[in-house]
């Protein structure tokens, strides 16, 4: 399935639920470029910041579940699954980037 196919069902890679405390605005780069004109570096940084936000949220909910402060355990389950999927996606993108780099390095000039 292509990324556009994933986006059509409402899941956008490298994005987390937006809260008022998030410092990263989804869909907008820090340099002001939007859409297809967004720099690859800005997308990469945004994706990594989002991965950190998702895993921090899952970790916080895990602590609350362990201490008994979490009333709805399914919130943690959803957050942990989201963190796992986001991590898997990030690793897959990294692996493809390394593979592309290696292929470029094998090219003869």
TIDRENKOL-777956 format. One record per residue: z, x, y of N, C-alpha, C in turn. Coordinates in steps of 0.2 Angstrom, whole numbers, padded with zeros to 4 digits, always signed. Example, Ala and Ser with C-alpha at 12.3 -4.5 7.8 and 13.67 -1.06 7.14 Angstrom:
2
+0039+0066-0028+0039+0062-0022+0039+0066-0016;+0035+0064-0011+0036+0068-0005+0039+0064+0000;
This chain:
109
+0000+0004-0006+0000+0000+0000+0000+0004+0006;-0004+0003+0011-0004+0007+0017+0001+0005+0022;+0002+0009+0027+0008+0008+0031+0006+0002+0035;+0000+0000+0037-0001-0006+0040+0000-0012+0036;+0000-0011+0029+0002-0017+0025+0009-0018+0025;+0013-0012+0025+0020-0013+0025+0022-0016+0032;+0019-0014+0038+0021-0017+0044+0019-0024+0044;+0014-0026+0041+0012-0033+0041+0018-0038+0038;+0022-0035+0033+0027-0039+0030+0034-0038+0034;+0034-0035+0039+0039-0035+0044+0044-0028+0043;+0042-0024+0039+0045-0017+0038+0041-0012+0041;+0044-0009+0046+0041-0003+0049+0045+0003+0047;+0041+0008+0044+0044+0014+0043+0048+0018+0049;+0053+0021+0047+0056+0025+0053+0059+0020+0058;+0061+0014+0056+0064+0010+0061+0070+0007+0058;+0075+0006+0062+0081+0003+0060+0083-0004+0064;+0087-0008+0062+0089-0013+0066+0091-0011+0073;+0089-0014+0078+0091-0012+0085+0097-0015+0087;+0102-0011+0089+0108-0013+0092+0109-0011+0099;+0113-0014+0103+0113-0012+0110+0116-0005+0111;+0119-0002+0106+0122+0005+0106+0117+0010+0104;+0111+0008+0101+0106+0013+0099+0104+0017+0105;+0103+0024+0105+0100+0028+0110+0093+0028+0110;+0090+0027+0104+0083+0027+0103+0080+0020+0103;+0075+0020+0108+0071+0014+0108+0065+0014+0104;+0065+0009+0099+0060+0009+0094+0053+0007+0097;+0048+0011+0095+0041+0009+0097+0040+0013+0103;+0044+0016+0106+0043+0020+0113+0045+0027+0112;+0041+0032+0114+0043+0039+0114+0047+0041+0120;+0050+0047+0119+0054+0049+0125+0049+0052+0130;+0043+0053+0129+0039+0056+0134+0035+0050+0138;+0036+0044+0136+0033+0039+0139+0026+0036+0136;+0024+0040+0131+0017+0038+0128+0019+0032+0123;+0014+0028+0122+0015+0022+0118+0010+0021+0113;+0011+0018+0108+0005+0016+0103+0002+0022+0100;-0005+0022+0099-0008+0027+0096-0008+0034+0100;-0007+0034+0106-0006+0040+0110+0000+0044+0110;+0005+0041+0106+0011+0044+0105+0011+0051+0101;+0014+0056+0104+0013+0063+0101+0016+0063+0094;+0014+0067+0090+0016+0067+0083+0023+0070+0083;+0025+0074+0087+0032+0077+0088+0037+0072+0090;+0035+0067+0094+0039+0062+0096+0041+0057+0091;+0035+0056+0087+0036+0051+0081+0041+0054+0076;+0040+0061+0075+0044+0064+0070+0051+0064+0072;+0053+0066+0078+0059+0066+0081+0063+0059+0080;+0059+0054+0082+0061+0047+0082+0063+0045+0075;+0059+0047+0070+0060+0046+0063+0066+0049+0061;+0067+0055+0062+0073+0059+0060+0080+0056+0063;+0079+0054+0070+0085+0051+0073+0087+0045+0070;+0081+0041+0068+0082+0034+0065+0085+0035+0058;+0083+0040+0054+0086+0042+0048+0094+0043+0048;+0095+0047+0053+0102+0049+0055+0106+0042+0056;+0104+0038+0061+0107+0032+0063+0108+0027+0057;+0103+0027+0052+0104+0022+0046+0109+0025+0042;+0109+0032+0040+0114+0035+0036+0121+0034+0039;+0121+0035+0045+0128+0035+0048+0131+0028+0048;+0127+0023+0049+0129+0016+0048+0131+0014+0041;+0127+0017+0036+0129+0016+0029+0136+0020+0027;+0136+0026+0030+0143+0029+0029+0149+0026+0032;+0148+0023+0038+0153+0019+0041+0155+0013+0037;+0150+0010+0035+0152+0004+0031+0155+0006+0024;+0153+0011+0021+0156+0014+0015+0164+0015+0016;+0165+0018+0022+0172+0019+0023+0176+0013+0024;+0173+0008+0028+0176+0002+0028+0177-0002+0022;+0172-0001+0017+0173-0005+0011+0178-0001+0007;+0179+0005+0007+0184+0009+0003+0191+0007+0006;+0192+0006+0012+0198+0005+0015+0200-0002+0015;+0195-0007+0013+0197-0014+0013+0196-0018+0019;+0193-0014+0024+0192-0017+0031+0185-0021+0031;+0181-0021+0026+0174-0024+0026+0175-0031+0023;+0174-0036+0026+0174-0043+0023+0168-0045+0019;+0162-0042+0021+0156-0044+0017+0154-0038+0014;+0155-0037+0008+0153-0031+0004+0145-0030+0004;+0142-0036+0004+0134-0036+0004+0131-0032+0010;+0135-0032+0016+0133-0028+0022+0132-0021+0020;+0137-0018+0016+0137-0011+0014+0131-0010+0009;+0130-0015+0004+0125-0014-0001+0118-0014+0003;+0117-0018+0007+0111-0018+0011+0110-0012+0015;+0115-0009+0018+0114-0003+0022+0113+0003+0018;+0116+0003+0012+0116+0009+0008+0108+0009+0005;+0106+0003+0003+0099+0003+0000+0094+0005+0006;+0095+0002+0012+0091+0004+0018+0091+0012+0019;+0097+0015+0018+0097+0022+0019+0094+0026+0014;+0094+0023+0008+0091+0027+0002+0083+0026+0003;+0081+0020+0005+0074+0019+0005+0071+0023+0011;+0075+0024+0017+0073+0028+0022+0072+0035+0021;+0077+0037+0017+0078+0044+0015+0072+0046+0010;+0070+0041+0006+0064+0042+0001+0058+0043+0005;+0057+0038+0010+0051+0038+0014+0051+0045+0018;+0056+0047+0021+0056+0053+0025+0054+0059+0020;+0057+0060+0014+0055+0065+0010+0048+0065+0008;+0045+0059+0007+0038+0058+0005+0034+0061+0010;+0036+0059+0017+0032+0061+0022+0032+0069+0023;+0038+0072+0022+0039+0079+0022+0035+0082+0017;+0035+0080+0011+0031+0083+0005+0024+0083+0007;+0021+0077+0010+0014+0077+0011+0012+0082+0017;+0017+0083+0022+0016+0087+0027+0015+0094+0024;+0020+0096+0020+0020+0103+0017+0014+0104+0013;+0012+0099+0009+0006+0099+0005-0001+0100+0009;-0001+0097+0015-0007+0097+0020-0006+0104+0023;-0001+0107+0025+0000+0114+0027-0002+0119+0022;+0000+0118+0016-0002+0123+0011-0010+0123+0010;-0013+0117+0010-0020+0116+0009-0024+0119+0015;-0021+0119+0021-0024+0122+0027-0024+0129+0026;-0018+0132+0024-0017+0139+0023-0022+0142+0018;-0024+0138+0013-0028+0140+0008-0036+0141+0010;-0037+0137+0015-0044+0137+0018-0046+0144+0020;-0052+0146+0018-0055+0152+0021-0059+0151+0027;-0058+0156+0032-0061+0155+0038-0067+0159+0039;
